[in-house]
Amino acid sequence: MSESTSQRHDPLHLVFERGSQETTIHIPEDGKLFAGHFDDYPIAPGALMLDWMFRQAEAAGVHQPQRNLLRSRFMREVKPGDTVIIRCRPAQRGLLVEVARGEEISAKAWFQMNS
């Protein structure tokens, strides 16, 4: 059985609702979430954004998203004070999950859907 999204260490106490295609995350201004990830210029670590995408994919129905990740891409920074939307949409080979700030895409991950 895969780990429940609510069992992971999560300083923001995020909830990714089962069956949902979208989750909004408000990043605190204080930058503590990114402590140690560039003290003079805090940005979200890629591993953190990838975890958000894993959790959204799991909520959307991808079983064991870590094993079904086809590829990922990181394009833009997420900084303290940003609001991002983690959203899913169908892709040619499965499911695309994006981290978006408004119209700008910060990261993408493609997942194979389970058969």
Secondary structure, 3 states (H helix, E strand, C coil): CCCCHHHCCCCCCCCCCCCCCEEEEECCCCCHHHCCCCCCCCCCCHHHHHHHHHHHHHHCCCCCCCCCEEEEEECCCCCCCCEEEEEEEEECCEEEEEEEECCEEEEEEEEECCC
